Amino acid sequence: MNLMHYVKKESSGLFRSTLELAVYEEKQGHKVELKEPSSEAPLYGRLTDWDVDVIHSQMPITQYHNGKPRFMWMHGEPLSSVGNGVSMRAIVDLAPMMDAFICMRREEQIVWNSIKKTYYVPKGIDLDMYKPLEGITERLSGEPAVLYIENWRGQRNPLYLCVAMQEVWKKYPKARLHLYNCQDQRMMDTFRALIDHNKWSTFIRTLKGPEKDVNTLYNRVDMVVSCLYPLYARGIEAFGAGKAFLGAGYRECDYPWTMELQPEAMAKTIIDCWENYDKIDYRQWAINHHDVAESVRQSIEIYGRYL
């Protein structure tokens, strides 16, 4: 099958997820191209003809009437798609031209189904990229060492996690929190002020911007904690590296470390996970539940129904 993906090139989980899909589509014998939707500039691969349009945010006006089956991947959370003032309106505008949507979290399927027929495939990650590394001796400080690495914006920030870690630290004085991927100077200044005023430097040891080698960073900590709710995002890459992932929005397949987005509940779950860390083989969990190769296999089956 020849697959044309339309996606904006940017530093985002959406773009990384799309590239992973394309790479694994090729590994399964398909031909792919990624194009910028506005300029139609090629980003990856090259096709002269294709069977299916795969849209990840927008599509070129020149392709509105090309007669191809069309599928839109729902990368963002429904609430934030409304909240950012742009995404949901763009989705609704394009919906009449789509044959179907594809989502990657069961809880949101009912929302997207209200707009367009929506199929579910498991949310996968590249298990060749996100993996345990032998010989990683330079751990980040902490017992446990806790990492926050989500994109910071608006209400997506680690405030509740910082308060939760204050409670964890009371029981485990060696516990440390490392805050990465803050790319907004006002947000950085706000958290510096909080850390100083609340004397959080006793357990917050890192406040930094993006890290290029994310897999190595995962390998240097014990757990990755998300503050997203009610869904989850790219933090599940931690599973691939063999590390625990905790998030109020993550409730897949009877995973034991679930919690509410509330500081006391988060603190309890972090402590429970640390005290029972070996209850789960986290790498195997990724293999069983979050393999992008399986995401691709199921999505190819969906495309095939429309050819």
Buried (B, 14 or more C-beta within 10 A) or exposed (E): BBBBBBBBBEEBBBBBBBBBBBBBBBEEEBBBBBBBBEEEEEBBBEBEEBBBBBBBBBBBEEBEEEEBBBBBBBBBBBBBBBBEEEBBEEBEEBEEBBBBBBBBBEBBBEBBBEBBEBBBBBBBBBBEBBBBEEEEEEEBBBEBBBBBBBBBEEEBBBEBBBBBBBBBBEEBEEBBBBBBBBEBEEBBEBBEEBBEEEEBEBBBBBBEEEBEEBBEBBBBBBBBBBBBBBBBBBBBBBBBBBBBBBBBBBBBEEBEBBBEBBBEBBBBBBBBBBEEBEEBEBBEBBBEBBBBBBBBBBBBEBBEEEE
